[in-house]
Amino acid sequence: MGAGHNHGPTVDESVELPDDYRRKLWIAFGITATIVVAQAVGSVMTGSLALLTDTAHAITDASGLLVALIAATLMLRPPNSKRTWGFRRIEVIAALGQATLLIVVGFYAAIEGVRRLFEPPGVPAAELLIFGIVGLTANIIAITILSSSRGASFNMRAAFLEVLNDALGSLGVIVAAIVIATTGFQQADALAGLFIAALIVPRAFTLMRETFSVLMEFTPQGLDLDKVREHILELEHVKDVHDVHASTVATGLPTLTAHVVVEDACFTDGHAAEVLHNVKDCVAGHFEVAVHHSTFQIETEHISEHEAETIKHA
């Protein structure tokens, strides 16, 4: 064997590791954990549903941020021969878990809020206002820290939504406290709880739908496979395209595979390599979603027909 030969397991070194956002997540987690303690004490002292719901939401946020931290740490592990994409998809699983928790909290708040509209307990407005302001202040700090990175990944988006929803919940608590103090309308607390639920559930469902589509390996949003096929068919020497599949591994990692049928002569006159190069350039630059991780099987019509027969009789 000559120098430069390596027969060990190979890994795709072109798979870039995501940016490290753990410091921001640690700060946000610390702030949220502090909110949990403060609001838990406040909910016991005041008996407020809005504050209790916001405390449960804050616990969910803290748990979600902890999961996001774990995911952010695992995502930085490089790929190897057993895990060719590393732990990149862990961010999707983490975001799906956070969305599920948010939905559970949202439905609890809705059910309890409706019950308390008809049986409103007495809630001390002054204490409720204090704890609402503490929660909102802390959440604004966390939002400021995470806002610049919220579009970086599903994981960071979920973490940002957790804190944003909690901030809106704290705002609802403050409004409820002011209404109770000025009008004595105790149902304001239950209405605030329902308001928090209305904020949580739709966003959580959106995030759940997007992460579920990734786990189900649906076609990435913004990538029209019919147009991909049309573009490839317009390339010189290409006669057919079939078995086109696309999915998303993680944020910023769309993948695409296809069988491209070319003229028989391409395998003798050197055009096969040229076709492959043109096809990869096409999917990397002509569409809304640039696909840099693509795999194409270049084949003749005879090979394509034989493959179809094999599949048919399998």
C-alpha contacts under 8 A as a table, 3 or more apart, distances in Angstrom:
res1	aa1	res2	aa2	distance
1	M	5	H	6.92
2	G	5	H	6.36
9	P	81	S	5.71
10	T	80	N	7.70
10	T	81	S	6.10
11	V	79	P	6.81
11	V	80	N	5.57
11	V	81	S	5.57
11	V	84	T	6.23
12	D	15	V	6.06
12	D	79	P	7.67
12	D	84	T	6.90
13	E	16	E	7.49
13	E	79	P	7.99
15	V	79	P	7.76
15	V	85	W	7.10
17	L	75	M	7.27
17	L	76	L	5.90
17	L	77	R	7.81
17	L	78	P	6.91
18	P	75	M	6.99
18	P	76	L	6.57
19	D	76	L	7.99
20	D	23	R	7.84
20	D	72	A	7.12
20	D	76	L	7.37
21	Y	24	K	5.61
21	Y	25	L	6.40
21	Y	72	A	7.02
21	Y	149	S	7.86
22	R	25	L	4.96
22	R	26	W	6.01
22	R	69	L	6.08
22	R	72	A	6.34
22	R	73	T	7.20
23	R	26	W	5.11
23	R	27	I	6.39
24	K	27	I	5.26
24	K	28	A	6.21
24	K	145	I	6.23
24	K	146	L	6.42
25	L	28	A	5.03
25	L	29	F	5.91
25	L	65	L	6.65
25	L	68	A	7.47
25	L	69	L	6.17
25	L	146	L	7.54
25	L	159	A	7.99
26	W	29	F	5.04
26	W	30	G	6.13
26	W	69	L	7.15
27	I	30	G	5.14
27	I	31	I	6.29
27	I	142	A	7.40
27	I	145	I	7.96
28	A	31	I	5.18
28	A	32	T	6.10
28	A	65	L	7.49
28	A	142	A	4.99
28	A	145	I	7.25
28	A	146	L	7.54
29	F	32	T	5.10
29	F	33	A	5.99
29	F	62	A	5.80
29	F	65	L	5.69
29	F	66	L	6.71
30	G	33	A	5.20
30	G	34	T	6.31
31	I	34	T	5.18
31	I	35	I	6.36
31	I	138	A	6.24
31	I	139	N	7.48
31	I	142	A	6.78
32	T	35	I	4.92
32	T	36	V	6.27
32	T	58	A	6.52
32	T	59	I	7.98
32	T	61	D	6.97
32	T	62	A	5.60
32	T	138	A	7.46
32	T	139	N	7.28
32	T	142	A	7.85
32	T	163	V	7.87
33	A	36	V	5.06
33	A	37	V	6.58
33	A	58	A	7.69
33	A	59	I	7.48
33	A	62	A	5.76
34	T	37	V	5.33
34	T	38	A	6.32
35	I	38	A	5.11
35	I	39	Q	5.87
35	I	55	T	7.85
35	I	58	A	6.89
35	I	134	V	7.67
35	I	135	G	5.75
35	I	138	A	7.06
36	V	39	Q	5.33
36	V	40	A	5.86
36	V	55	T	5.75
36	V	58	A	5.53
36	V	59	I	5.89
36	V	62	A	7.82
37	V	40	A	5.22
37	V	41	V	6.35
38	A	41	V	5.36
38	A	42	G	6.25
38	A	131	F	7.13
38	A	135	G	7.91
39	Q	42	G	4.73
39	Q	43	S	5.93
39	Q	51	L	6.63
39	Q	52	L	7.48
39	Q	54	D	7.62
39	Q	55	T	5.43
39	Q	131	F	6.25
39	Q	135	G	7.29
40	A	43	S	5.21
40	A	44	V	6.39
40	A	52	L	7.07
40	A	55	T	5.80
41	V	44	V	5.35
41	V	45	M	6.25
42	G	45	M	5.02
42	G	46	T	5.98
42	G	47	G	7.99
42	G	51	L	7.21
42	G	127	E	7.23
42	G	128	L	7.08
42	G	131	F	6.15
43	S	46	T	5.27
43	S	47	G	5.25
43	S	48	S	5.62
43	S	49	L	7.58
43	S	51	L	5.38
43	S	52	L	5.10
43	S	55	T	7.49
44	V	47	G	5.49
44	V	48	S	7.95
45	M	127	E	7.91
46	T	123	V	5.68
46	T	124	P	5.73
46	T	127	E	6.67
46	T	128	L	6.52
47	G	51	L	7.98
47	G	52	L	7.53
47	G	121	P	7.71
47	G	122	G	7.76
47	G	123	V	6.17
48	S	51	L	5.21
48	S	52	L	5.97
48	S	121	P	7.98
48	S	123	V	5.76
48	S	128	L	7.37
48	S	189	D	6.63
49	L	52	L	4.85
49	L	53	T	5.78
49	L	112	E	7.81
49	L	113	G	7.36
49	L	189	D	6.29
49	L	190	A	6.25
49	L	193	G	6.33
50	A	53	T	5.14
50	A	54	D	6.00
50	A	169	G	7.89
50	A	172	G	7.52
50	A	173	V	5.74
50	A	176	A	7.98
50	A	189	D	5.48
50	A	190	A	6.37
50	A	192	A	5.66
50	A	193	G	4.46
50	A	196	I	7.95
51	L	54	D	4.90
51	L	55	T	5.94
51	L	128	L	7.31
51	L	132	G	7.51
51	L	170	S	7.81
51	L	173	V	6.27
51	L	193	G	8.00
52	L	55	T	4.93
52	L	56	A	6.21
53	T	56	A	5.06
53	T	57	H	6.03
53	T	105	V	7.57
53	T	109	A	6.00
53	T	193	G	6.39
53	T	196	I	7.99
54	D	57	H	4.78
54	D	58	A	5.94
54	D	166	D	6.70
54	D	169	G	5.90
54	D	170	S	6.75
54	D	193	G	7.88
54	D	196	I	7.71
55	T	58	A	4.86
55	T	59	I	6.16
56	A	59	I	5.04
56	A	60	T	6.23
56	A	105	V	6.91
57	H	60	T	4.97
57	H	61	D	6.08
57	H	102	L	7.30
57	H	105	V	6.33
57	H	166	D	6.49
58	A	61	D	4.76
58	A	62	A	6.05
58	A	166	D	6.31
59	I	62	A	5.07
59	I	63	S	6.10
60	T	63	S	5.07
60	T	64	G	5.90
60	T	98	Q	7.70
60	T	101	L	6.48
60	T	102	L	6.88
60	T	105	V	7.85
60	T	162	E	7.98
61	D	64	G	4.92
61	D	65	L	5.99
61	D	159	A	7.63
61	D	162	E	5.23
61	D	163	V	6.54
61	D	166	D	7.54
62	A	65	L	5.10
62	A	66	L	6.13
63	S	66	L	5.06
63	S	67	V	6.21
64	G	67	V	5.02
64	G	68	A	6.04
64	G	94	A	7.84
64	G	97	G	7.85
64	G	98	Q	5.33
64	G	159	A	6.74
64	G	162	E	7.39
65	L	68	A	4.76
65	L	69	L	6.07
65	L	159	A	5.77
65	L	162	E	7.96
66	L	69	L	4.99
66	L	70	I	6.32
67	V	70	I	5.09
67	V	71	A	6.07
67	V	94	A	6.22
68	A	71	A	4.96
68	A	72	A	5.92
68	A	91	E	7.31
68	A	94	A	6.35
68	A	95	A	7.67
68	A	155	N	5.95
68	A	156	M	7.31
68	A	159	A	6.72
69	L	72	A	5.03
69	L	73	T	6.21
70	I	73	T	5.16
70	I	74	L	6.26
71	A	74	L	5.11
71	A	75	M	5.96
71	A	90	I	5.74
71	A	91	E	5.56
71	A	94	A	6.60
71	A	155	N	7.54
72	A	75	M	5.16
72	A	76	L	6.68
72	A	91	E	7.15
72	A	155	N	7.64
73	T	76	L	5.55
73	T	77	R	7.32
74	L	77	R	5.50
74	L	87	F	5.77
74	L	88	R	7.73
74	L	90	I	7.36
75	M	78	P	7.90
75	M	86	G	7.00
75	M	87	F	4.84
75	M	88	R	4.89
75	M	89	R	7.75
75	M	90	I	6.79
75	M	91	E	7.29
76	L	87	F	7.53
76	L	88	R	7.88
77	R	86	G	6.19
77	R	87	F	6.61
78	P	86	G	5.49
78	P	87	F	7.89
79	P	82	K	7.93
79	P	83	R	5.54
79	P	84	T	4.96
79	P	85	W	5.27
79	P	86	G	3.80
79	P	87	F	7.47
80	N	83	R	5.14
80	N	84	T	5.28
80	N	85	W	7.70
80	N	86	G	6.62
81	S	84	T	5.62
83	R	86	G	4.92
83	R	87	F	7.40
85	W	88	R	6.18
85	W	89	R	7.98
85	W	249	V	7.83
87	F	90	I	5.56
88	R	91	E	6.44
88	R	249	V	7.16
88	R	250	A	5.81
89	R	92	V	5.36
89	R	93	I	6.78
89	R	249	V	5.94
89	R	250	A	5.10
90	I	93	I	5.12
90	I	94	A	6.07
91	E	94	A	5.06
91	E	95	A	6.09
91	E	153	S	7.49
91	E	154	F	6.18
91	E	155	N	4.86
91	E	250	A	7.28
92	V	95	A	5.15
92	V	96	L	6.18
92	V	154	F	6.04
92	V	155	N	6.60
92	V	211	T	5.66
92	V	214	V	7.49
92	V	215	L	7.58
92	V	250	A	6.74
93	I	96	L	5.11
93	I	97	G	6.26
93	I	211	T	7.44
94	A	97	G	5.14
94	A	98	Q	6.29
94	A	155	N	6.57
95	A	98	Q	5.08
95	A	99	A	6.15
95	A	154	F	6.12
95	A	155	N	5.34
95	A	158	A	5.53
95	A	207	L	7.42
95	A	208	M	7.62
95	A	211	T	6.99
96	L	99	A	5.11
96	L	100	T	6.23
96	L	207	L	7.16
96	L	208	M	5.41
96	L	211	T	5.88
96	L	212	F	7.21
97	G	100	T	5.14
97	G	101	L	6.36
98	Q	101	L	5.16
98	Q	102	L	6.22
98	Q	158	A	6.90
99	A	102	L	5.09
99	A	103	I	6.29
99	A	158	A	7.44
99	A	204	A	4.70
99	A	205	F	6.90
99	A	207	L	6.29
99	A	208	M	5.61
100	T	103	I	5.21
100	T	104	V	6.41
100	T	204	A	7.16
100	T	208	M	7.18
101	L	104	V	5.16
101	L	105	V	6.34
102	L	105	V	5.19
102	L	106	G	6.04
102	L	162	E	7.98
102	L	200	I	6.32
102	L	201	V	6.83
102	L	204	A	6.10
103	I	106	G	4.95
103	I	107	F	6.17
103	I	200	I	6.83
103	I	201	V	5.23
103	I	204	A	6.08
103	I	205	F	7.34
104	V	107	F	5.38
104	V	108	Y	6.27
105	V	108	Y	5.14
105	V	109	A	6.21
105	V	197	A	7.56
106	G	109	A	5.18
106	G	110	A	6.28
106	G	196	I	7.27
106	G	197	A	4.27
106	G	198	A	7.27
106	G	200	I	5.67
106	G	201	V	5.58
107	F	110	A	5.01
107	F	111	I	6.21
107	F	197	A	6.64
107	F	201	V	7.55
108	Y	111	I	5.31
108	Y	112	E	6.09
109	A	112	E	5.27
109	A	113	G	5.69
109	A	193	G	5.74
109	A	194	L	6.16
109	A	196	I	7.48
109	A	197	A	5.62
110	A	113	G	5.06
110	A	114	V	6.26
110	A	193	G	7.00
110	A	194	L	5.18
110	A	197	A	5.74
110	A	198	A	7.94
111	I	114	V	5.44
111	I	115	R	6.49
112	E	115	R	5.11
112	E	116	R	6.22
112	E	190	A	7.86
113	G	116	R	5.18
113	G	117	L	6.28
113	G	190	A	4.66
113	G	191	L	6.62
113	G	193	G	5.67
113	G	194	L	5.53
114	V	117	L	5.22
114	V	118	F	7.21
114	V	190	A	7.13
114	V	194	L	7.61
115	R	118	F	5.79
115	R	119	E	6.42
116	R	119	E	4.61
116	R	120	P	4.75
116	R	121	P	7.34
116	R	187	Q	7.16
116	R	190	A	5.73
117	L	120	P	5.71
117	L	187	Q	5.47
117	L	190	A	5.83
117	L	191	L	7.44
120	P	186	Q	6.05
120	P	187	Q	5.72
120	P	190	A	7.42
121	P	186	Q	7.14
122	G	186	Q	6.53
123	V	128	L	7.68
123	V	180	I	7.97
123	V	186	Q	6.91
123	V	189	D	7.81
124	P	127	E	5.95
124	P	128	L	6.33
124	P	177	A	7.97
125	A	128	L	5.03
125	A	129	L	6.05
125	A	177	A	4.67
125	A	178	I	6.92
125	A	180	I	5.90
125	A	181	A	5.35
126	A	129	L	5.19
126	A	130	I	6.41
126	A	177	A	6.93
126	A	181	A	7.31
127	E	130	I	5.16
127	E	131	F	6.38
128	L	131	F	5.43
128	L	132	G	6.06
128	L	173	V	7.04
128	L	174	I	7.18
128	L	177	A	5.68
129	L	132	G	5.04
129	L	133	I	6.17
129	L	173	V	7.05
129	L	174	I	5.18
129	L	177	A	5.16
129	L	178	I	7.09
130	I	133	I	5.28
130	I	134	V	6.31
131	F	134	V	5.05
131	F	135	G	6.13
132	G	135	G	5.17
132	G	136	L	6.12
132	G	170	S	5.12
132	G	171	L	6.84
132	G	173	V	5.40
132	G	174	I	5.10
133	I	136	L	5.10
133	I	137	T	6.03
133	I	170	S	7.16
133	I	171	L	7.82
133	I	174	I	6.61
134	V	137	T	5.33
134	V	138	A	6.29
135	G	138	A	5.31
135	G	139	N	6.11
135	G	167	A	7.17
135	G	170	S	5.76
136	L	139	N	5.06
136	L	140	I	6.10
136	L	167	A	5.25
136	L	168	L	7.78
136	L	170	S	5.13
136	L	171	L	6.36
137	T	140	I	5.24
137	T	141	I	6.55
138	A	141	I	5.28
138	A	142	A	6.46
139	N	142	A	4.97
139	N	143	I	6.02
139	N	163	V	6.22
139	N	164	L	7.31
139	N	166	D	6.98
139	N	167	A	5.19
140	I	143	I	5.00
140	I	144	T	6.17
140	I	167	A	6.72
141	I	144	T	5.19
141	I	145	I	6.43
142	A	145	I	5.12
142	A	146	L	6.29
142	A	163	V	6.83
143	I	146	L	5.24
143	I	147	S	5.61
143	I	160	F	6.76
143	I	163	V	6.31
143	I	164	L	6.41
144	T	147	S	5.45
144	T	148	S	7.69
145	I	148	S	7.19
146	L	149	S	5.61
146	L	150	R	6.10
146	L	156	M	7.77
146	L	159	A	7.96
146	L	160	F	6.01
147	S	150	R	5.25
147	S	160	F	6.77
148	S	151	G	7.73
149	S	152	A	5.37
149	S	156	M	6.64
149	S	157	R	7.89
150	R	153	S	7.18
150	R	156	M	5.16
150	R	157	R	4.63
150	R	159	A	7.81
150	R	160	F	5.85
151	G	154	F	7.59
151	G	156	M	6.87
151	G	157	R	5.84
152	A	156	M	6.27
152	A	157	R	7.24
152	A	251	T	7.56
153	S	156	M	5.26
153	S	157	R	6.10
153	S	250	A	7.92
153	S	251	T	5.20
153	S	252	G	7.92
154	F	157	R	5.05
154	F	158	A	6.05
154	F	211	T	7.64
154	F	251	T	6.49
155	N	158	A	5.24
155	N	159	A	6.29
156	M	159	A	4.99
156	M	160	F	6.09
157	R	160	F	5.11
157	R	161	L	6.14
158	A	161	L	5.09
158	A	162	E	6.16
158	A	207	L	7.42
159	A	162	E	5.11
159	A	163	V	6.54
160	F	163	V	5.31
160	F	164	L	6.02
161	L	164	L	4.95
161	L	165	N	5.86
161	L	203	R	7.82
162	E	165	N	5.44
162	E	166	D	6.28
163	V	166	D	5.04
163	V	167	A	6.17
164	L	167	A	5.08
164	L	168	L	6.33
165	N	168	L	5.10
165	N	169	G	6.11
165	N	196	I	7.66
165	N	199	L	6.64
165	N	200	I	6.25
166	D	169	G	4.85
166	D	170	S	6.19
167	A	170	S	5.04
167	A	171	L	6.27
168	L	171	L	4.92
168	L	172	G	6.28
168	L	196	I	7.13
168	L	199	L	7.80
169	G	172	G	4.97
169	G	173	V	6.38
169	G	192	A	7.78
169	G	193	G	7.91
169	G	195	F	7.69
169	G	196	I	5.09
170	S	173	V	4.98
170	S	174	I	6.34
171	L	174	I	5.10
171	L	175	V	6.29
172	G	175	V	5.16
172	G	176	A	6.12
172	G	192	A	5.11
172	G	193	G	7.59
172	G	195	F	6.98
172	G	196	I	6.93
173	V	176	A	5.10
173	V	177	A	6.17
173	V	189	D	7.23
173	V	192	A	6.20
174	I	177	A	5.10
174	I	178	I	6.31
175	V	178	I	5.18
175	V	179	V	6.19
175	V	192	A	7.69
176	A	179	V	5.16
176	A	180	I	6.11
176	A	188	A	5.05
176	A	189	D	5.23
176	A	191	L	7.82
176	A	192	A	6.02
177	A	180	I	5.20
177	A	181	A	6.07
177	A	188	A	7.85
177	A	189	D	7.41
178	I	181	A	5.10
178	I	182	T	6.09
179	V	182	T	5.29
179	V	183	T	5.70
179	V	184	G	6.98
179	V	185	F	6.59
179	V	188	A	6.58
180	I	183	T	5.43
180	I	184	G	4.43
180	I	185	F	5.07
180	I	186	Q	5.71
180	I	188	A	6.56
180	I	189	D	7.85
181	A	184	G	5.82
185	F	188	A	5.92
186	Q	189	D	6.10
186	Q	190	A	7.85
187	Q	190	A	5.22
187	Q	191	L	6.23
188	A	191	L	4.94
188	A	192	A	6.06
189	D	192	A	5.11
189	D	193	G	6.41
190	A	193	G	4.98
190	A	194	L	6.31
191	L	194	L	5.01
191	L	195	F	6.07
192	A	195	F	4.85
192	A	196	I	6.26
193	G	196	I	5.17
193	G	197	A	6.36
194	L	197	A	4.98
194	L	198	A	6.15
195	F	198	A	5.08
195	F	199	L	6.38
196	I	199	L	5.14
196	I	200	I	6.23
197	A	200	I	5.11
197	A	201	V	6.12
198	A	201	V	5.91
198	A	202	P	7.04
199	L	202	P	6.60
199	L	203	R	7.02
200	I	203	R	5.83
200	I	204	A	6.10
201	V	204	A	5.10
201	V	205	F	6.09
202	P	205	F	5.15
202	P	206	T	6.27
203	R	206	T	5.12
203	R	207	L	6.29
204	A	207	L	5.17
204	A	208	M	6.01
205	F	208	M	4.92
205	F	209	R	6.02
206	T	209	R	5.18
206	T	210	E	6.33
207	L	210	E	5.22
207	L	211	T	6.17
208	M	211	T	5.28
208	M	212	F	5.87
209	R	212	F	5.12
209	R	213	S	6.19
210	E	213	S	5.22
210	E	214	V	6.58
211	T	214	V	5.12
211	T	215	L	6.37
212	F	215	L	5.09
212	F	216	M	6.07
213	S	216	M	5.05
213	S	217	E	6.08
213	S	218	F	5.30
214	V	217	E	4.92
214	V	218	F	6.06
214	V	220	P	7.69
214	V	247	S	7.00
214	V	248	T	5.71
214	V	249	V	7.12
214	V	250	A	7.60
215	L	218	F	7.80
217	E	246	A	7.50
217	E	247	S	4.76
217	E	248	T	6.35
218	F	246	A	7.20
218	F	247	S	5.59
218	F	248	T	7.62
219	T	223	L	6.88
219	T	225	L	7.93
219	T	245	H	7.58
219	T	246	A	5.13
219	T	247	S	4.97
219	T	248	T	7.30
220	P	223	L	5.72
220	P	246	A	6.93
220	P	247	S	5.73
220	P	248	T	5.92
220	P	254	P	6.66
220	P	289	V	7.93
221	Q	289	V	7.90
222	G	287	F	7.96
222	G	288	E	5.73
222	G	289	V	5.87
223	L	228	V	7.93
223	L	287	F	6.81
223	L	288	E	6.51
223	L	289	V	5.71
224	D	227	K	5.42
224	D	228	V	6.33
225	L	228	V	4.77
225	L	229	R	6.11
225	L	244	V	7.37
225	L	245	H	7.98
225	L	246	A	7.86
226	D	229	R	5.19
226	D	230	E	6.26
227	K	230	E	4.90
227	K	231	H	6.09
228	V	231	H	5.25
228	V	232	I	6.29
228	V	283	V	6.95
228	V	287	F	7.97
229	R	232	I	5.22
229	R	233	L	6.16
229	R	241	V	6.37
229	R	244	V	7.79
230	E	233	L	5.15
230	E	234	E	6.43
231	H	234	E	5.26
231	H	235	L	6.98
231	H	282	C	7.35
232	I	235	L	5.43
232	I	238	V	7.26
232	I	241	V	7.40
232	I	279	V	6.20
232	I	282	C	7.19
233	L	236	E	7.95
233	L	238	V	5.70
233	L	239	K	6.58
233	L	240	D	6.32
233	L	241	V	6.84
234	E	238	V	7.31
235	L	238	V	5.82
235	L	275	V	7.69
235	L	278	N	7.58
235	L	279	V	7.70
236	E	275	V	7.52
237	H	262	V	5.56
237	H	263	E	5.80
237	H	266	C	7.54
237	H	271	H	7.98
237	H	275	V	7.27
238	V	241	V	7.87
238	V	260	V	6.96
238	V	261	V	6.00
238	V	262	V	4.57
238	V	263	E	6.80
238	V	275	V	7.57
239	K	260	V	7.78
239	K	261	V	5.51
239	K	262	V	5.33
239	K	263	E	6.78
240	D	260	V	6.07
240	D	261	V	4.93
240	D	262	V	7.10
241	V	244	V	7.38
241	V	258	A	6.94
241	V	259	H	5.75
241	V	260	V	4.67
241	V	261	V	6.04
242	H	258	A	6.15
242	H	259	H	5.33
242	H	260	V	6.70
243	D	257	T	7.63
243	D	258	A	5.27
243	D	259	H	5.84
244	V	256	L	7.34
244	V	257	T	5.74
244	V	258	A	4.29
244	V	259	H	6.91
245	H	256	L	5.68
245	H	257	T	5.30
245	H	258	A	6.40
246	A	254	P	7.22
246	A	255	T	5.53
246	A	256	L	4.27
246	A	257	T	6.42
247	S	254	P	5.80
247	S	255	T	5.46
247	S	256	L	6.66
248	T	251	T	7.42
248	T	252	G	7.96
248	T	253	L	5.75
248	T	254	P	4.26
248	T	255	T	6.00
249	V	253	L	5.43
249	V	254	P	6.19
249	V	255	T	7.24
250	A	253	L	5.26
250	A	254	P	7.38
251	T	254	P	7.87
253	L	291	V	7.75
253	L	293	H	7.46
254	P	289	V	7.86
254	P	290	A	7.85
254	P	291	V	5.77
254	P	292	H	7.66
254	P	293	H	6.90
255	T	291	V	6.08
255	T	292	H	7.32
255	T	293	H	5.08
255	T	294	S	5.53
256	L	291	V	6.94
256	L	293	H	6.75
256	L	294	S	4.71
256	L	295	T	6.39
257	T	294	S	5.66
257	T	295	T	4.71
257	T	296	F	5.58
258	A	295	T	6.73
258	A	296	F	5.03
258	A	297	Q	6.38
259	H	296	F	5.66
259	H	297	Q	4.64
259	H	298	I	6.11
259	H	299	E	7.12
260	V	296	F	6.69
260	V	297	Q	5.95
260	V	298	I	4.95
260	V	299	E	6.16
261	V	298	I	6.00
261	V	299	E	4.90
261	V	300	T	5.25
261	V	301	E	6.00
261	V	304	S	7.06
262	V	266	C	6.78
262	V	272	A	7.56
262	V	298	I	6.89
262	V	299	E	6.14
262	V	300	T	5.43
262	V	301	E	7.12
263	E	266	C	5.61
263	E	300	T	6.19
263	E	301	E	7.45
264	D	267	F	6.14
264	D	268	T	7.78
264	D	300	T	5.52
264	D	301	E	7.46
265	A	268	T	5.34
265	A	269	D	6.03
265	A	271	H	7.91
266	C	269	D	5.35
266	C	270	G	5.77
266	C	271	H	4.54
266	C	272	A	4.88
267	F	270	G	5.97
267	F	271	H	6.74
267	F	272	A	5.64
268	T	271	H	7.78
269	D	272	A	7.99
270	G	273	A	6.35
270	G	274	E	7.29
271	H	274	E	4.95
271	H	275	V	6.10
272	A	275	V	5.15
272	A	276	L	6.29
272	A	298	I	7.19
273	A	276	L	5.11
273	A	277	H	6.24
274	E	277	H	5.12
274	E	278	N	6.22
275	V	278	N	5.09
275	V	279	V	6.06
276	L	279	V	5.17
276	L	280	K	6.25
276	L	296	F	7.32
276	L	298	I	7.19
277	H	280	K	5.33
277	H	281	D	6.24
278	N	281	D	5.07
278	N	282	C	6.06
279	V	282	C	4.99
279	V	283	V	6.53
280	K	283	V	5.50
280	K	284	A	6.14
280	K	292	H	7.77
280	K	294	S	6.95
281	D	284	A	5.10
281	D	285	G	6.18
282	C	285	G	5.66
282	C	286	H	5.61
283	V	286	H	5.97
283	V	287	F	6.70
283	V	290	A	6.50
283	V	291	V	5.73
283	V	292	H	7.62
284	A	287	F	7.38
284	A	289	V	7.97
284	A	290	A	4.62
284	A	291	V	4.71
284	A	292	H	5.40
285	G	290	A	5.68
285	G	291	V	7.75
286	H	290	A	7.43
287	F	290	A	6.07
291	V	294	S	6.53
299	E	303	I	6.02
299	E	304	S	6.55
300	T	303	I	5.27
300	T	304	S	6.25
301	E	304	S	4.98
301	E	305	E	6.06
302	H	305	E	5.19
302	H	306	H	6.11
303	I	306	H	5.09
303	I	307	E	6.06
304	S	307	E	5.12
304	S	308	A	6.22
305	E	308	A	5.08
305	E	309	E	6.28
306	H	309	E	5.15
306	H	310	T	6.19
307	E	310	T	5.06
307	E	311	I	6.24
308	A	311	I	5.19
308	A	312	K	6.08
309	E	312	K	4.93
309	E	313	H	6.25
310	T	313	H	5.40
310	T	314	A	5.98
311	I	314	A	5.08
